[in-house]
Amino acid sequence: MRHPISHETDIAHTFSETSDQYRENPVALHLRGMNMLFVGSGIPALAITSQNIFNITDTVIHSEKDTIELIDIQKIIDTSTFIAEILTAL
């Protein structure tokens, strides 16, 4: 089994190689980065975000306004259940 730092190094190298593709679109980079550590480690990952992502990227995400109180637990439960049902049906 590879050491986690090796995976991180590989991922950092990949980001460096592909950074030009994201340079003009920081929102795309942010969205891609959310699950990159899992994918780069060979762990299947799915990033789920708000339908309002483009309105809150510059004002809420990773700011002092980004608090746990913003999380809608029922939406997370509903979404997780929906995804589990899809995966089970496969």
ABEGO torsion letter per residue (X at the ends): XBBAAAAAAAAAAAAAAAAAAAAABAAAAAAAAAAAAAAAAGBBBBBBBBAAAAAAAAAABGBAABBAAABBAAAAAAAAAAAAAAAAAX
